[in-house]
């Protein structure tokens, strides 16, 4: 059975999704890619292999309006975190994945 990291990387390189560019494995835990012009980081947590962690870094320079809208979204839906790092807004999506079915990419549809 594939690990979550292997399954997600296979998905990014499959015909199941179009619009992925700049795909590269940065290191053993981090995959970088762009989807429809937005940069993403996928971070594999080897200490918790069922933890899916997708980050959208440096979305925009901080503004009260953007940050408050994203914070409201984060609190309402509880699936993402909004962070302020170096005066830029970052968005982090986290989920526990208990079962991976070979070739079933529905989990990863962006």
Secondary structure, DSSP 8 states (H G I E B T S, - for coil): ---HHHHHHHHHTSTT--SEEEEEE-SSSEEEEEETTEEEEEEE-TTSTTEEEEEEEEEEE--HHHHHHHHHHHHHH-SEEEEEETTEEEEEEEEE-----TT--GGG--
